[in-house]
Amino acid sequence: MTASPKDVSASPDRRPPAITPVRVVIALCLVAPFVAMLWVSSYAKVDPAFIGIPFFYWYQMLWVLVSTALTAVAHKLWQRDQRARRGGDQA
């Protein structure tokens, strides 16, 4: 006898896919600061100045805050993803 598709999907050995939309969002949150900082020509200028600080400097300082927020979001999404993969138990 061959196993029907229902039997295969109900197998306890079946793992969720490694690449999911949540994991793609996590990756984007972690990669965005690197791309923003490595693309120097996009912010290598003086204007617009902010309270007398050239754009080049305040843009980088802004990314420190943005990177912190994106890393926190990625961490929370990762925790939720891991909880869902374990079946909802608390760790």
N, C-alpha and C positions, 0 to 999 in steps of 0.2 A: 504494500500500500504506500501511496505517496502522501505526504503531509499537505494539508490544505493551507492557503495563506493565513487563515485564522490561527491555525496551530503554530505556525512559525512565529507570528507576532506575539503570541501569548507566552512564548518561551521565557523562562526566568533568566536565561543567559543573555538575552537581547539587551544591548547597550544603546543608549541614545546616541544620535550622531555627534561626532566630535566638533563639527562646525555648525553652529546655530546662529540665528540672527542676534541673539543676546551677546554671544561671543564676538561677533563682528563689530557690534557697537563698543564692546570693551576694547577691542584692538584699535578702533578708530579714536577712542578717548585717549589711549596711551600713545598713539603715533602722531596725533595732531600737533602737540607741542614741539616735537622734533622737526617736523616738516616746517612749521612756522619759523623756528629759530635757524634752521639750516638754509632757508631761502632768504639770504641776507640782502640781496638786491631789492627785495620788496620793502625793506624798512631802513635802508642805508641812506637816510636823508635827515636834514635838520628840521624842516617844517612839516607838519604843524607843531609848534612848540606848545608845551602845556606848563603853565606857571613858570615860564622861563627855562624849562628843561627841554632840550632837543628831542625830537621824535624818536631818534635812534635809541635813546636811553629809556624814556618812559614806556615805549612799546615793549622793550624787553622786561621791564619791571611788571608791566601788566600781565605778561605771559607767565610770570612766576605765580601770580594769583590764579590765573585761568588754569594753569597746569595742576595746581593744588586741587581745584574744584573738579577737574576732569579725572584726576587720579582717585579722588574720593568716590565719584560716581562709578568708576570702573570697579573699585573695591566692593561697593555695595551690590553692584550687578553680579559680580563674581560670587559673592557670598550667597545671593539668592539662587544663582544657577547651581551651585554646589549643593545647597539644601534641596532643591528640586530633584537633582540627580540621585540623592540619597533617599528620596522618598518622603521628604518633609520633616525628618527628625531633626531636633535641635542639637547643635554641637557646642 
